[in-house]
Structures are given as C-alpha cells and as structure tokens.
Amino acid sequence: MAKVYRIFISHSWQNSDSLVGLRRLLNDRGYFNVEFEEVSKDEPINSINANYIKGRLAKKIENSNIVLGLAGMYASHSEWMEWELDKAKALGVPIVGVIPRGQERISSTVSQRSIVDVRWNTESIVAAIRDYAL
C-alpha cells in the first residue's frame, strides 16, 4: 500500500489562496497520497481561547509527518505561523519552506526554521516531502 503523508501547512489566513493552491497541487499529483492536518478559514477551531487553540494545533502538528511553511513575506508578520513552526521544531517534525509563485524574497520566519526551501513546483515540493517526512 502506498504511503499516506500527513501534512500540516503553516499559513497566514490573510493569504489563504496559497493554502488552497498548495492543497490542490498536492491532491492533483498522481501516485502521491496526502491528508491535511492544518486548520483553515473554512474549518476553524471555534474558540477565542489561545491556549485551547494552541493545544489543538499542537496535536495536529504532532500527528503530521511534515510541516510545509508557506514562505511569503506575510509569514514574517504572523505570530501564529511563528508559533506553529517553533512547535514543529520542538516536536521534531521536519519543516520545509515553500516559496509562493513569483516571490523573490522569502520570510526569515520560515527560512530560519526550515530544513530546505523549495520553489512552487509540484515535483520539488513532492521530492522534499518524500526526502524529509517522518
């Protein structure tokens, strides 16, 4: 049976189009099975209690084989992305930075925590997942 990769995509809700695009890119890749663990605007954790939200997110990150950090410059302004990436590091979950299409500069919030940063290209992203996922 083919491996199923459990992926947590760390993203900024203000740029959720990148999340949707990355999910689609990975789902459309033949012979590559994924399950997504992150929380999106469409499937929020319905709470205003930050500690509760962090607990739920920590479990999702811990259940993941890998974390993909969307490395657009907006990541440098997201406290939640920084927290998610730091939590992944603390839990020993590998992080791969994904550079959105057309970006020249990338967020140091992602690049300082990632094993490798890859461009927005299906084969590069899939290869990094296969190389580094637990």
Helices and strands as residue ranges (DSSP letters): E 4-10, G 13-15, H 16-28, E 33-36, H 50-62, E 66-70, G 73-77, H 79-91, E 95-99, H 108-111, E 116-119, H 122-132
